[in-house]
Amino acid sequence: MTTTIIGVNLENRLESAIEFQKIITEFGCEIRTRIGLHPTKENACSNRGIILLEVIGDAELLLLELSKHWDIQTMKFE
């Protein structure tokens, strides 16, 4: 089974969150792990972040949808 790691760069994290969540919810059965990372400072939260997704099986449709909106990077394991 193929495992794909997808890194999604969200420049406007607060504005993108709803659309991003809508897309990944459609692919919920294929997404095994989701990790969100964003820089923080004391009393402040950055509006940019990176989301890492671990996808099991065919990730092509998810990659296509995400790449319409954001910069992505991928890594595949067989």
CNS distance restraints for C-alpha pairs under 8 A (distance, minus, plus):
assign (resid   1 and name CA) (resid  56 and name CA) 7.16 0.50 0.50
assign (resid   1 and name CA) (resid  57 and name CA) 5.96 0.50 0.50
assign (resid   1 and name CA) (resid  78 and name CA) 6.20 0.50 0.50
assign (resid   2 and name CA) (resid  56 and name CA) 6.04 0.50 0.50
assign (resid   2 and name CA) (resid  57 and name CA) 5.07 0.50 0.50
assign (resid   2 and name CA) (resid  58 and name CA) 7.11 0.50 0.50
assign (resid   2 and name CA) (resid  76 and name CA) 6.91 0.50 0.50
assign (resid   2 and name CA) (resid  77 and name CA) 5.71 0.50 0.50
assign (resid   2 and name CA) (resid  78 and name CA) 4.65 0.50 0.50
assign (resid   3 and name CA) (resid  54 and name CA) 6.83 0.50 0.50
assign (resid   3 and name CA) (resid  55 and name CA) 5.63 0.50 0.50
assign (resid   3 and name CA) (resid  56 and name CA) 4.71 0.50 0.50
assign (resid   3 and name CA) (resid  57 and name CA) 6.15 0.50 0.50
assign (resid   3 and name CA) (resid  76 and name CA) 5.76 0.50 0.50
assign (resid   3 and name CA) (resid  77 and name CA) 5.14 0.50 0.50
assign (resid   3 and name CA) (resid  78 and name CA) 6.49 0.50 0.50
assign (resid   4 and name CA) (resid  53 and name CA) 7.95 0.50 0.50
assign (resid   4 and name CA) (resid  54 and name CA) 5.83 0.50 0.50
assign (resid   4 and name CA) (resid  55 and name CA) 5.06 0.50 0.50
assign (resid   4 and name CA) (resid  56 and name CA) 6.52 0.50 0.50
assign (resid   4 and name CA) (resid  57 and name CA) 7.80 0.50 0.50
assign (resid   4 and name CA) (resid  59 and name CA) 6.86 0.50 0.50
assign (resid   4 and name CA) (resid  74 and name CA) 6.71 0.50 0.50
assign (resid   4 and name CA) (resid  75 and name CA) 5.63 0.50 0.50
assign (resid   4 and name CA) (resid  76 and name CA) 4.37 0.50 0.50
assign (resid   4 and name CA) (resid  77 and name CA) 6.29 0.50 0.50
assign (resid   5 and name CA) (resid  52 and name CA) 6.84 0.50 0.50
assign (resid   5 and name CA) (resid  53 and name CA) 5.61 0.50 0.50
assign (resid   5 and name CA) (resid  54 and name CA) 4.69 0.50 0.50
assign (resid   5 and name CA) (resid  55 and name CA) 6.27 0.50 0.50
assign (resid   5 and name CA) (resid  74 and name CA) 5.55 0.50 0.50
assign (resid   5 and name CA) (resid  75 and name CA) 5.16 0.50 0.50
assign (resid   5 and name CA) (resid  76 and name CA) 6.36 0.50 0.50
assign (resid   6 and name CA) (resid  51 and name CA) 7.96 0.50 0.50
assign (resid   6 and name CA) (resid  52 and name CA) 5.63 0.50 0.50
assign (resid   6 and name CA) (resid  53 and name CA) 5.05 0.50 0.50
assign (resid   6 and name CA) (resid  54 and name CA) 6.55 0.50 0.50
assign (resid   6 and name CA) (resid  55 and name CA) 7.62 0.50 0.50
assign (resid   6 and name CA) (resid  63 and name CA) 7.93 0.50 0.50
assign (resid   6 and name CA) (resid  72 and name CA) 6.71 0.50 0.50
assign (resid   6 and name CA) (resid  73 and name CA) 5.78 0.50 0.50
assign (resid   6 and name CA) (resid  74 and name CA) 4.59 0.50 0.50
assign (resid   6 and name CA) (resid  75 and name CA) 6.71 0.50 0.50
assign (resid   7 and name CA) (resid  50 and name CA) 6.56 0.50 0.50
assign (resid   7 and name CA) (resid  51 and name CA) 5.71 0.50 0.50
assign (resid   7 and name CA) (resid  52 and name CA) 4.64 0.50 0.50
assign (resid   7 and name CA) (resid  53 and name CA) 6.54 0.50 0.50
assign (resid   7 and name CA) (resid  72 and name CA) 5.44 0.50 0.50
assign (resid   7 and name CA) (resid  73 and name CA) 5.08 0.50 0.50
assign (resid   7 and name CA) (resid  74 and name CA) 6.27 0.50 0.50
assign (resid   8 and name CA) (resid  50 and name CA) 5.50 0.50 0.50
assign (resid   8 and name CA) (resid  51 and name CA) 5.10 0.50 0.50
assign (resid   8 and name CA) (resid  52 and name CA) 6.47 0.50 0.50
assign (resid   8 and name CA) (resid  66 and name CA) 7.81 0.50 0.50
assign (resid   8 and name CA) (resid  70 and name CA) 6.57 0.50 0.50
assign (resid   8 and name CA) (resid  71 and name CA) 6.03 0.50 0.50
assign (resid   8 and name CA) (resid  72 and name CA) 4.61 0.50 0.50
assign (resid   8 and name CA) (resid  73 and name CA) 6.76 0.50 0.50
assign (resid   9 and name CA) (resid  48 and name CA) 7.69 0.50 0.50
assign (resid   9 and name CA) (resid  49 and name CA) 6.15 0.50 0.50
assign (resid   9 and name CA) (resid  50 and name CA) 4.75 0.50 0.50
assign (resid   9 and name CA) (resid  51 and name CA) 6.74 0.50 0.50
assign (resid   9 and name CA) (resid  70 and name CA) 6.32 0.50 0.50
assign (resid   9 and name CA) (resid  71 and name CA) 5.54 0.50 0.50
assign (resid   9 and name CA) (resid  72 and name CA) 6.30 0.50 0.50
assign (resid  10 and name CA) (resid  16 and name CA) 7.03 0.50 0.50
assign (resid  10 and name CA) (resid  48 and name CA) 5.52 0.50 0.50
assign (resid  10 and name CA) (resid  49 and name CA) 5.23 0.50 0.50
assign (resid  10 and name CA) (resid  50 and name CA) 5.94 0.50 0.50
assign (resid  10 and name CA) (resid  51 and name CA) 7.60 0.50 0.50
assign (resid  10 and name CA) (resid  70 and name CA) 6.62 0.50 0.50
assign (resid  10 and name CA) (resid  71 and name CA) 7.76 0.50 0.50
assign (resid  11 and name CA) (resid  47 and name CA) 6.82 0.50 0.50
assign (resid  11 and name CA) (resid  48 and name CA) 4.51 0.50 0.50
assign (resid  11 and name CA) (resid  49 and name CA) 6.57 0.50 0.50
assign (resid  12 and name CA) (resid  16 and name CA) 5.88 0.50 0.50
assign (resid  12 and name CA) (resid  47 and name CA) 5.48 0.50 0.50
assign (resid  12 and name CA) (resid  48 and name CA) 5.46 0.50 0.50
assign (resid  13 and name CA) (resid  17 and name CA) 5.81 0.50 0.50
assign (resid  13 and name CA) (resid  47 and name CA) 5.04 0.50 0.50
assign (resid  13 and name CA) (resid  48 and name CA) 5.03 0.50 0.50
assign (resid  13 and name CA) (resid  49 and name CA) 6.22 0.50 0.50
assign (resid  14 and name CA) (resid  47 and name CA) 6.04 0.50 0.50
assign (resid  14 and name CA) (resid  48 and name CA) 8.00 0.50 0.50
assign (resid  16 and name CA) (resid  20 and name CA) 5.98 0.50 0.50
assign (resid  17 and name CA) (resid  21 and name CA) 5.96 0.50 0.50
assign (resid  18 and name CA) (resid  22 and name CA) 6.17 0.50 0.50
assign (resid  19 and name CA) (resid  23 and name CA) 6.37 0.50 0.50
assign (resid  20 and name CA) (resid  24 and name CA) 6.34 0.50 0.50
assign (resid  20 and name CA) (resid  66 and name CA) 7.89 0.50 0.50
assign (resid  21 and name CA) (resid  25 and name CA) 5.94 0.50 0.50
assign (resid  22 and name CA) (resid  26 and name CA) 6.70 0.50 0.50
assign (resid  23 and name CA) (resid  27 and name CA) 7.03 0.50 0.50
assign (resid  23 and name CA) (resid  62 and name CA) 7.93 0.50 0.50
assign (resid  23 and name CA) (resid  65 and name CA) 7.34 0.50 0.50
assign (resid  23 and name CA) (resid  66 and name CA) 7.55 0.50 0.50
assign (resid  24 and name CA) (resid  28 and name CA) 6.05 0.50 0.50
assign (resid  24 and name CA) (resid  31 and name CA) 7.82 0.50 0.50
assign (resid  24 and name CA) (resid  62 and name CA) 7.67 0.50 0.50
assign (resid  27 and name CA) (resid  31 and name CA) 6.45 0.50 0.50
assign (resid  27 and name CA) (resid  62 and name CA) 6.92 0.50 0.50
assign (resid  28 and name CA) (resid  32 and name CA) 7.94 0.50 0.50
assign (resid  30 and name CA) (resid  55 and name CA) 5.48 0.50 0.50
assign (resid  30 and name CA) (resid  56 and name CA) 5.36 0.50 0.50
assign (resid  30 and name CA) (resid  57 and name CA) 6.74 0.50 0.50
assign (resid  30 and name CA) (resid  58 and name CA) 7.96 0.50 0.50
assign (resid  30 and name CA) (resid  59 and name CA) 7.74 0.50 0.50
assign (resid  31 and name CA) (resid  53 and name CA) 6.63 0.50 0.50
assign (resid  31 and name CA) (resid  54 and name CA) 5.83 0.50 0.50
assign (resid  31 and name CA) (resid  55 and name CA) 4.51 0.50 0.50
assign (resid  31 and name CA) (resid  56 and name CA) 6.40 0.50 0.50
assign (resid  32 and name CA) (resid  53 and name CA) 7.50 0.50 0.50
assign (resid  32 and name CA) (resid  54 and name CA) 5.48 0.50 0.50
assign (resid  32 and name CA) (resid  55 and name CA) 5.75 0.50 0.50
assign (resid  32 and name CA) (resid  56 and name CA) 6.60 0.50 0.50
assign (resid  33 and name CA) (resid  52 and name CA) 7.87 0.50 0.50
assign (resid  33 and name CA) (resid  53 and name CA) 5.64 0.50 0.50
assign (resid  33 and name CA) (resid  54 and name CA) 4.93 0.50 0.50
assign (resid  33 and name CA) (resid  55 and name CA) 7.32 0.50 0.50
assign (resid  34 and name CA) (resid  51 and name CA) 6.97 0.50 0.50
assign (resid  34 and name CA) (resid  52 and name CA) 5.69 0.50 0.50
assign (resid  34 and name CA) (resid  53 and name CA) 4.66 0.50 0.50
assign (resid  34 and name CA) (resid  54 and name CA) 6.56 0.50 0.50
assign (resid  35 and name CA) (resid  51 and name CA) 5.65 0.50 0.50
assign (resid  35 and name CA) (resid  52 and name CA) 5.09 0.50 0.50
assign (resid  35 and name CA) (resid  53 and name CA) 6.60 0.50 0.50
assign (resid  36 and name CA) (resid  49 and name CA) 7.11 0.50 0.50
assign (resid  36 and name CA) (resid  50 and name CA) 5.96 0.50 0.50
assign (resid  36 and name CA) (resid  51 and name CA) 4.44 0.50 0.50
assign (resid  36 and name CA) (resid  52 and name CA) 6.40 0.50 0.50
assign (resid  37 and name CA) (resid  49 and name CA) 5.53 0.50 0.50
assign (resid  37 and name CA) (resid  50 and name CA) 5.20 0.50 0.50
assign (resid  37 and name CA) (resid  51 and name CA) 6.18 0.50 0.50
assign (resid  38 and name CA) (resid  45 and name CA) 7.70 0.50 0.50
assign (resid  38 and name CA) (resid  46 and name CA) 6.32 0.50 0.50
assign (resid  38 and name CA) (resid  47 and name CA) 7.78 0.50 0.50
assign (resid  38 and name CA) (resid  48 and name CA) 6.21 0.50 0.50
assign (resid  38 and name CA) (resid  49 and name CA) 4.22 0.50 0.50
assign (resid  38 and name CA) (resid  50 and name CA) 6.37 0.50 0.50
assign (resid  39 and name CA) (resid  45 and name CA) 6.82 0.50 0.50
assign (resid  39 and name CA) (resid  46 and name CA) 5.58 0.50 0.50
assign (resid  39 and name CA) (resid  48 and name CA) 7.57 0.50 0.50
assign (resid  39 and name CA) (resid  49 and name CA) 7.04 0.50 0.50
assign (resid  40 and name CA) (resid  44 and name CA) 6.03 0.50 0.50
assign (resid  40 and name CA) (resid  45 and name CA) 4.80 0.50 0.50
assign (resid  40 and name CA) (resid  46 and name CA) 5.79 0.50 0.50
assign (resid  41 and name CA) (resid  45 and name CA) 6.41 0.50 0.50
assign (resid  41 and name CA) (resid  46 and name CA) 7.97 0.50 0.50
assign (resid  55 and name CA) (resid  59 and name CA) 6.40 0.50 0.50
assign (resid  59 and name CA) (resid  63 and name CA) 6.05 0.50 0.50
assign (resid  60 and name CA) (resid  64 and name CA) 6.14 0.50 0.50
assign (resid  61 and name CA) (resid  65 and name CA) 6.28 0.50 0.50
assign (resid  62 and name CA) (resid  66 and name CA) 6.13 0.50 0.50
assign (resid  63 and name CA) (resid  67 and name CA) 5.96 0.50 0.50
assign (resid  64 and name CA) (resid  68 and name CA) 6.54 0.50 0.50
assign (resid  65 and name CA) (resid  69 and name CA) 7.40 0.50 0.50
assign (resid  66 and name CA) (resid  70 and name CA) 6.03 0.50 0.50
assign (resid  66 and name CA) (resid  71 and name CA) 7.98 0.50 0.50
assign (resid  66 and name CA) (resid  72 and name CA) 7.38 0.50 0.50
assign (resid  67 and name CA) (resid  71 and name CA) 6.09 0.50 0.50
assign (resid  67 and name CA) (resid  72 and name CA) 6.21 0.50 0.50
